[in-house]
Amino acid sequence: ATGTGTRAIQGRAQSFTIANAGTIAGPASGQAIVVYGNGTATLTNAATGTIGGDVRFTDSDPQVATSTARRNSSTTNAGRIDGSLLYGMGSHALANTGTITGGITLNDVAASRNTITLGTGSVIQGNIVAQGRGRNALVLTGAGTLASSVSDFTTLSAQGDAYTLAAGTTQSLSGGA
């Protein structure tokens, strides 16, 4: 996809499912996938899958007006996402055993219930940030290194063999919302 405001996949259907085992390419330094509006979205990026660009599951199209509708989502990434993930005011689940070259941002509200699960092989090159208003859980499974700074999560749970925190990172947990 090329051009201003262009995205490889864009939609606002009540139910939206994307399964990728190949390549989804957005414009350079742009958005590959944007799904918005009231409803539920599911993204599965297989180990052979590459997504070139940001992925956004938001409440409204970021290029137009705001909305009070909630977009919930479930993301499973075993492949590579060359970009950041942005989640809106709904409830979201991310399970990652692949690579995300950007950060993860949750624009949560009090009613949001978000879970980010990082498993063996997970690489997040940016920060993991929530607004700290909802219930935001970070779950570490298997073994690995958390190299991202984490802010405004309510819980951190280690459920695997061994996870280490990389030098120079910070973790900020609020303890409950």
N, C-alpha and C positions, 0 to 999 in steps of 0.2 A: 504494500500500500504506500502511495506517495501523495504529497500535497498537504496543504494546511487543513487541520482538523480531520484528517483522514485516519481511520482505524481499520485494522484488518477485520475485526469482528465488533459489531456494535448492535445492541438491541435492548428492548425493554419489555419483552414478553413476560407474562406472569410466571412461566416456568421456562428456564433457559439452561440447556445442557451442552457443554463443550467437551469433547474427548479428542485429545491430540496425541498422536504417536509420530508425527512428522515435524513440519515447521509452520508456525504462524508468525508472520513478519509484519510488524507495524512500520510506520515511517521512522527514519533515523531519529533517535532520542525522543521518540514519541510513545503513543499509546497503542498497544497491540490489541487489547480487548477492553471494551467498556460495556458493561451491562448495568442498567439503572432502572429505577422505578420499583413500585411495589411488587413483591414476588420472591422467588427463590432461584438461585443460580448454582449450577454445579460445574466445576472445572476439574478434569482429570488430565494431567500431563504425564504421559508414560515415560519410562526411562529413556526411550528413544526420541522423546519430544523436546523441541526447542521453541520457546516463545520469545520473539525479538521485540521487546518494548514493555511498557508498563501494563499491568492488569488492574482494572478498577471495577469493583462491585459497589456501586454507590446508590444513593437514594434518588438523585436527580442527575441529569446530564450535566457534567461540569462546565459545558460551554454555554448553558442557558440558565434559567431561573432555578432557585432552590425548591425543595419539596419536603413534605412531612411524611411521605410514603417510606416504608422500610423495605430494603432489599437484603434478604438473608442469603448466605452463600456457604458452600462447602467446596474447598479446594484441596486436591491431592496432587502433590508435585514430586515425581521421582526423576524428572528430567532436568531441564535448564530453563530458567526464566531470566533473560537479559533485561532486567528492569526492576521496578519496584511494585509492590502490591499496596493498593489503597482500598480500604473497606469503609463503608458508610455506617449509618446509625443502626442498622439491623444487627442480627446475631450471626456470627461467622465462625467457621471452623477451617483451620489450615493444618494439614498433615504434610510435612516436608521431609523427604529423604534425598532430595536433589539439591540443586544449586539455584540460589536467587542472588543476582549480582547487585541488587539494590536493597532498600529497606522495606519494612512492613509497617504500615500505619493504620491504626484503628480509630476512626472518628466516632467513638462510642458515646452513647447516652445512658441514663440510669437503667433503662430496660434492656440494654445490650448484654448478651451472654456470649463471650468470645473465647475460643480455645485455639492456641497455637501449639502444635505438637511437633517437636523436632526429633527425628529419629537418627539412627546410625547412618552416616553418610551425608547428613544435612550440612549445607554451607549457606550462611546468610552473610552477605558482605556489607550490608548496611545496618542501621539501627532498627530495633523493634520498639515501636512507640504506640501507646494508647493515650487517650485523653484522661483516663482514670475515673470515669463516671460510671461505667458499667462493671460487670464482673468479668475480668480478663485473666485467663489462666494460661500460664506457660508451662508446658509439660515436656520434659526431656526423657526420651526413651532410648534404650540401647546404650551405645557409647559414642563419645565425641567431644568436641570442644565448642563451647558457646563463645564465639568471637565477636558478638554484637553487644552493644550496650542496650539495656532493656529499661524502659521507664513506664511507670504508672500501671503496672499489672497488680492484681489483687493476690494472686497465688503463683508460686513456683513449685513444681512437683518433679522430683527426679525418680523415675520408675525403671531405671535400667542398670547396666553394669557399672558404668563410670562416665560421668560428664565432668569436664573441667571448664573453668571460666578463664578465658584468655587474659593475659596481662594487659592493663590499660582499659578494660571494659568496666562499666558500672551497671548495677542492677538496682532499680528502684521499685519496691513493692509497697503498696498502700495497705495491705492486710485486710481489705474487705470493703465492698461498696454495697 
